[in-house]
Every structure is written in structure tokens, then in C-alpha cells.
Amino acid sequence: MSVRITAVAKELPPYTRETKEILPFVETWLDGQEERFKRKVLKLFEGAGVDRRYSIMDAEEVFAPTNFEERNAIYMREMRRLGKESLEKALNKAQWKA
């Protein structure tokens, strides 16, 4: 049996910012950490070669103090929605019905 990819599609999260716009949020998020650790994290963000970052949450929400369960619930809900939209786009491109 031969298998092939008929169509692909993408669905981007609703929030996007340039990395340089994210850095102030990262700095605030790192308040209270050792200076050496702060410098390392900021250097990682700056040197990652990523000009634009996409997220399912606005930057204020991403760097807000929330617990793992709350953040995980948001990610699960939003990733299911994005996955569904992407799949529907791919099926439409392939002219298949869901």
C-alpha cells in the first residue's frame, strides 16, 4: 500500500510579538533571580535566532504567575482548537470531507 501526504495546512496562534518586545516581560518574570541566571536566560532569548514568537496567550498572561495546572488547561484547550482548525484546513485543501 502506498501512502502519501495529500495536503498540509497551518494555523498560527492568535498572539505574536517580536522577540525584542518580549524581553521586558522576561526581565520582569525573572525578578528575584540571581543576576547571572537572568543574564543567561536573556542571552538565550536574544541569541535563539527567533525574530517573531507566536503564542496562544498574550505576553502578559504568559509571564503571569500561574500554577502548572492552570497553564496546562489553557494550553490543552487552545492547542485542541488550533489542531482542529489546521486539520480542517488541510482536509479542505485536499477536498476531503471531515
C-alpha positions in Angstrom: 0.0 0.0 0.0 1.3 3.4 -1.0 0.9 6.3 1.4 1.4 10.0 0.6 0.7 13.4 2.0 -2.2 15.0 0.1 -2.3 18.4 1.8 -0.8 20.3 4.7 -2.0 23.4 6.5 -1.0 25.5 9.4 -2.9 27.5 12.0 -0.9 30.1 13.9 -1.7 31.1 17.5 -3.5 34.4 17.8 -0.7 36.4 19.6 2.6 37.4 18.1 5.4 39.7 19.1 8.9 40.3 18.0 11.5 38.9 20.4 12.7 42.4 21.4 9.1 43.2 22.5 9.1 40.1 24.7 12.4 40.8 26.6 10.9 43.3 29.1 8.3 40.7 30.1 11.1 38.1 30.5 13.1 40.6 32.7 10.0 41.2 34.9 9.3 37.5 35.1 12.9 36.9 36.3 12.7 39.4 39.1 14.2 37.9 42.3 16.5 35.5 40.4 20.3 35.7 40.5 21.8 38.2 38.1 23.9 35.5 36.5 20.8 33.4 35.8 18.9 36.5 34.4 21.8 37.2 32.0 21.8 33.6 30.8 18.1 33.5 30.2 18.0 36.8 28.4 21.0 35.7 26.3 19.1 32.6 25.3 16.1 34.6 24.2 18.2 37.1 22.3 20.5 34.5 20.7 18.0 31.9 19.7 17.6 33.3 16.1 13.9 33.7 16.6 12.7 37.1 15.4 9.0 36.6 16.0 7.3 34.5 18.6 3.8 33.1 18.5 1.7 32.2 21.5 -1.8 31.1 22.5 -1.7 33.7 25.2 -0.8 37.4 25.3 2.7 38.1 26.8 1.1 39.5 30.0 -0.6 36.1 30.5 2.4 34.0 29.5 4.6 35.6 32.2 1.9 36.0 34.8 2.3 33.9 38.0 0.1 30.9 37.4 0.4 27.3 38.5 1.1 24.4 36.3 -2.5 23.1 36.3 -4.0 26.4 35.2 -1.4 26.9 32.4 -1.7 23.3 31.2 -5.5 23.6 31.0 -5.2 26.7 28.8 -2.6 25.1 26.5 -4.7 21.9 26.2 -7.8 23.9 25.3 -6.1 26.2 22.8 -4.0 23.5 21.2 -7.0 21.3 20.5 -8.7 24.3 18.9 -5.6 25.1 16.7 -5.2 21.5 15.8 -8.8 21.2 14.8 -8.6 24.3 12.6 -5.4 23.2 11.0 -6.8 19.7 10.3 -10.0 21.2 8.8 -7.9 23.5 6.5 -5.8 20.5 5.3 -8.9 18.4 4.6 -10.5 21.3 2.7 -7.2 21.7 0.7 -7.3 18.0 -0.1 -11.0 18.3 -0.9 -11.9 15.7 1.7 -14.9 15.8 4.0 -14.4 15.5 7.7 
